[in-house]
Amino acid sequence: MLLGLSPSRKLATFSAHNAWIHLSVLILAVGLGAHFNISSTEWMMLILAAGFVLAAEAFNTAIEIDMDLTSPEYHPFARDTKDVAAGAVLVASLTALVIGILIFLPFIAHGQEMVPDKQVTMKAKVLDILNQERRLIPGTDTETNFQQIRVEVLDGEEKGKALTVDNDYLNLKRGEVFYLMHVTNEVDGTNAYVVKDPYRLPAVFFFVGLFVLCVLFFGGIQGVRGLLALFLSFFFILYLLLPGILHGYSPVLMSIGISSLIIILGSYITHGFNKTTSSAVIGMITTIIFTGFLAHAAVDSARLSGYYSEEAVSLHFNTHGAIDFTGLLLGGILIGLLGVLYDVAIGQAVAVEELARAGEKLSRREVYLRALRIGREHIGALVNTLAIAYVGVSLPLLLLFSQSSAGVWEMVNQEIFSTEIIRIMIGSIGLVLAVPITTFISVFVLVRR
């Protein structure tokens, strides 16, 4: 403890041997806090920890000076007092160290985990299959096909390069083209080649072309209008709806607005500017608004978070929590309703128009009831179609849960199931409401007796 030093020398020794250490650590902590953009609460904890250490060191120095003044000769009590004071500084320093670890370790660990691998995707062609056998998936008792293949890179910087690649993802054939991913670990520089996807674009383009030809051949000018409306729908979704949601606008309001825009432009482009189309448009927009309120009540009462899939969780992290996923779920319900709703509304409006022309002596009430009869038949088929379509999409999930040991009601209560049930019910209710709403509006607009 440097007992022979004077108080002034003691203070100088403290400044030289301890203050610079504490100051250096404090500067480092402040720099890390600024770099990682820690929260105000974490800044408060950091400042309190630093102040605690500096105050403990100051008290320790004061006690040592006091002991040197009151007991210049060696005394065991003076030694014990100084040791206790030094121990207090050690406890304060260790406490501050723990606080610093708790604050900065998650950032440092996160930063280490988030070092992205360099990934380059390229087309490749199978030259030869060197080996093919069945192997167990590590950690399971399930077998999978394993291939060792010789491939040639077809594009990119490695074009023309021949590689030997292990493949346990696809059953590739000699001469088959597929997408190969070159992964470079940015930490240790290791390289790996992974089979990513088969080359599906030729098949995709073929069936898209076949669809367009069928629509043009059998639909004529109406088919052309329908394709234009479809193109505009995708344009509005990709370039208005999605960017708007990513920029933080309400998914519900954006979905209602874009849905209304798709309904208005799509209907008038396909069916022309007339009273029948206008009746259907008003009916669809009214139904969308009613369904939106109902969907909000359903999602809120069922306490659905919107995090019901891996895609939603990944999007949440990629956007740093900037998206309202409950609203996104509501928007998805409304957008998913559009296609079938369009069919119902246009069908009802045309039914009212034809009934009014065929039965000129029919009153508005009679036309409404007869059109409603047609709508009921339409509802029976469409509700079943909508439900079966959702079940078809979720078939792998249903098979997975059919093997679960959990009870039926426990599985239904899980968000991934509850979300799909709510989606089906709200969509079906929207279709049912569209029939009387659109029929009523069409009768009011088209029937003048």
N, C-alpha and C positions, 0 to 999 in steps of 0.2 A: 504493500500500500504506500510505499515511498514515505515512511514516517518522518524522515529527516528533512523533508522539503517544507519550505515556508508556504503560507496560504497563497501568496501570489504565484509561487512556483507550482503549487498544486493546481491552481486554475489553469496555468499555462500548460501543465501536463495533460489535464482533462481536454483542453482545446486541441492539443496536438494529437492525442492518442484515441480519443473517443468521439469528439464532435465531428471530425471529418468523416468518420465511419458512418455515423448516424445521418449526416447530411448527404453522403453519397447514396446511402440506401433510400433516403427520402426522395432524392432526385430521380433515382431509378424507378421508384414506385409511382411517382407523379408521371414520369414518361410513359410507363406501361399503361397507367390509367387513361392518359390521353390517347395512346395508340389504340387501345381496345375499346375506347369510348364507353367506359363503365358508367353505370347509372348514378344518380344523385345520392341514393342510399349507400352505394358502395364507396362513393367519394367521402361521405360522412364517416363511414367505418374506417376508411383509410386515414383520414385526418385525425380521428380520435385515437387510433392506434399509434400514429406518429407522435402526437402530443403526449400520450401516456408514457412512451419511451423517453422522450426528451425531459418530461417532468420528473420521471423516476431518476434519470441520470443527474439532473440538477439537484434533486434532494440528496442523492448519494454524495455528490460533491460537497454540498453544504454540510452534511453530517461529518464527512472526513475532515473538512476544514475546522469544524467545531471541535472534533476530537483532538486534532493536532494542537489547537489553541489551549484547550482545557487540560489535556493530558499529553504534554510533549514527550514524556518518557513512556517507555513501553508499559502497557497495562492490559491484562487479559480482557477486561470489560470493554476497553476501547477497541481492541481487536475484534471482539464479538459484535460490537455495534457496527463497525465498518463492514464485517462480513455479511451481516443481515441486510444492510443497505445495498451492498453489491448484489446479494441474492435477489433483492427486490427489482434491481435493474435487469437481472437475468430473466426473471419471471415476466417482466414487462416486455422484454425483447422477444421471448419465445411466444408470448401471446400475440404480439404484432406479427411475428412470422406466420403463425397459424392463420391469422386473419388475411394476410397477404396471399397465402396458398389458397384459401377458400375463395378469394376474389379472383385471382389470376389463373389458377390451374384450369378451370373450365375453358377459358379463352385459349390458353396454350394448347390444351388437349384437342379442343375443337379445331384450332388452326392446323394441328398436325394431321387430324383425320381428314380435313377438307382439302388437302393438297391433291388437286385433280390429276388423274392419270391422263396422259395424252392419248386420245383415241382417234384413229383414222380408219374410215370405212372405205372399202374398195371392192370392186367386182373381181371374182376369180372363177376359174374353171377347173373341174376335177380332171386331172390327167390320168391318174391311176389310183386304185384302192389297194394299198399295200397290206392291210390287215383288217379283218372284221370279225368281231366276236361279241358275246354277251358278257357283261360285267355287272357286279353289284355296285349300286350308287353308294359311295362312302357314307358310313353311319346309318345305313338302312339295310333292309333285306329285300329291296326291290331291284330287279335287274333292268338294264338298259342296253341298247346297242352301242357298241364302241367301234370306231373306225380310225385307222391311220391312213391318211390320204396324201397323195402328191398333187399339188395344185399349181396353177400358173396365174399370176396376177394380171388382170386385163386392163386396168386403168390406174391413174394416179402416179405418184412419184416412183412406185415400185413396179411399174408396168413391165411385163416380160419376165419378172423374177419367179423362179421355181422354188416352192417351199414344201416342207413336210409338216402336216398339221394333224393334231389329234382332234377327233370329233365325236362327242357323245350327245349331240343335240339333234341332228338330222340324219336320216338315212339317205346319203347322197349317192348318185350313180355316176359312172364314168361319163365324162362329157357334159355333166350338168353345171350350169352357171349359178352362182350364189354370191351373197355378200360376206366378205371376210373382214374382220375387225383386227387392226394392229394396235395393241395396247402397250404403251411404254410407261413404266412406273417412274414418275418424276423424282422419287426419293432415292431409289437405288439404281435406276437406269436399266432395269431388266425389261426384256421384250417378250411378248406373248402374242400368238395369233389364234383368234377364236372364230369359229363358225357362227355367224350372226343370223342370217335369214336366207331362205331361198329367193331366187330372183322371180318375184311374182308379177312384175309390171306388165309383161306381155299378156298374161291372163286377165289382169285388171283392165287393160286397155281394150282387149277384145270384147269383154262383156259390156263395158261402157258403150263401145261402138254398136254392139248388137242392140242394146237398150234404145239408143238414139234412133237406129234404123227402124225398130219396131214402132216407136212413137211416131216417127215421121210417116211411115208407110200406112199405118192404120188410123193415125190421128189427123193427118192432113194439116191444114192451117191451124187447127186447134192444138195439134201436137207441137207445132212450132211455138205457138204462144205459151204452151205449158212448159216447154224446155226453157224459154226465156224467163218465165216466172221462177222456175227452179234455180236458174243461174243467179237471178237477183236475190233469191232467198239466201243462197250460200254466200253471196257477196255481202249482204247485210250482216249475216252472222259472223263471218270471218273478219270483216273490216270495220264493223261498227260495234256489234255486241261484245265480242271478245276483247278488243282493245279498251272499250269503255269499262268493262269489269276489271281488267288489269290495271287501269288507271284509278281505281278506287270508287267508281260510281256504283250506286245501289244496283245489285244484280236483279232485284225484283222490278224496279222502275225501268231499267234497261231492257229486261225481257218483255215487259208489257209494251214498251214503246216500239221495240223492234218487231215484236209479234204483230202489232197493229199495222206497222209499215209494210210488213210482208203480206198481211191480209189485204190491205188496200191495193197496193200495186199489183200483187199476184192475181187478185180477182179481176181487176179491170183489164189487165193485159190479156188474161186468158179468155174472159167472157164478155169483154167490151163494156162500154159505158151505157148502162141501162138501169131501169128501176129494179129489175130482178137481181142484178149483181149488187146494187146499192143496198137492197134489203138483206142479202146474205152478209155483206160486209158489216152492216150495223149489228146484225145478229151475232156475228163472230166476235166483234170487239166487245159487245155487251157480255157475252159468255166468258171471254178471257178475263174481263174485270171481275165478274162474280167468282170465277174459278180462282183468281189470284187471291181474293180475300179468304176464300174457303181453304186454299192451300196454306196460307199464312196461319190460319187458326189450327189446321191439322198439324203442321210442323211444330208449332209452338206448344200445343197440348201434348204431343207425343215426345217433346223434348229431343227432337232430332238435331244433331250437330252439323250434319253434312259431311263428316269424316267417316264415311261408310265404305271407302275403298282405298286401295293403295295409291291410286292416282290422285285422290283428293289430298291424302297426307303428303305426298311428294310435292304437289302444287302448293300446299300450305308452306312448306319449308322453302321452296324455290322463290316464293313471293314474300318471304319473311313475315307471314301473317297478315298481309295487306288486304286479303280478300275475305268478304263475309260469306262463309261457306253455307250458312243457313239460307241466306238470300240466294246463293248460287243453286242450292237444291230447289228452291221455289221456282227460280227461273228455268231450271231444267224441266220441271214438271210442266210449265206453261209452253215451252218450246216443243216438248214432246207431244203435246196435245194438238198442235197446229194442223198436222197432216190430216188426221182423221176428222178433226173439227171442220176443216175446209170441205171435206166430202159431205158431211152431214148438212152443213148450212146451205151449200149450193144446191144439194138435192132437195131440201125442203122449199127453198125459194122457187125452184123450177116446178116442183109439184104444185105449189099454190098457183103459179102462173098458168099451168096447163089446166088445172081444175077450174079456174076462173074463166078460161076461154071455152072449155068444153061444156060447162054448166052455167050459161049466162044468167039463168034464173036463180042460181044458188046465192043465198045470203052470205055475208061475211062469216057468220057463226057456222053455217054448214060447210063452207070451204075450209074453215079452220079445223073443224072436227074431222073432215075427210083427210086433210093433209096430215093431221096429227096421227091418224090411223096408219098412214104410210110411214110416218116417222117412227112409230112404235116398232114396226117390223124391221126398220133399219137399225134401231137401237139394239134389238135383240142380237142381231148378227155382229154389229160393231163392237159391243161390249165384250162379247166372247172373243172376237178377233184381237182386241187390245190386250186382254188378260193373257191369252195364249201366247201372244207375241212377247210379252214381258217374261213369261215362264220359259219360253224358248231361249231367250238371251241368258237367263239365269240357270239353265239346266245343269252346267257343271257344278255350280254352287249348291243346287238342290241335292245332287248326287253326293257331294262331299258331306253335307249335313245329315243326309239320310243314314250315314254310317256313324254319326255321333251318338254318344251314350246319353246326351242331355235329353230332357223331356221336350215334348212338342211345344208347350207354351213357353218354356225357357228359350227355345230357339226362335220362336216368333217374336219374343221380346227383344232379341238382339237387334241392334240398329240396322245391320245390313239387311235383315229380313223385314223389319218394321218399315224401313224406308221404301222398299219395293212394294209392300202392301199399300202404304199410304199413296205412293205414286199411282198404282193401279186404280185405287178407289177414287182419288181426286180426278184422274183422267176420265174415268167412267162417268162420274157425276157430271163433269163438264160436258161430256157428249149427251147425256140425258137432258141437261138443262138447255143445250143448244137447240133441241127439237122444238119445245114449246116457245122459246124466246124468238128464234128465227121465224117460226111459223106465224106467230102473232104479228111481228113486224112486217112480214111479207104480206099478210092479209090486209093490214092497215094501209100499206103503201100501194098494193096492186089491185085490190078489190074495191070498187067504187059504189057498191050497192048494199 
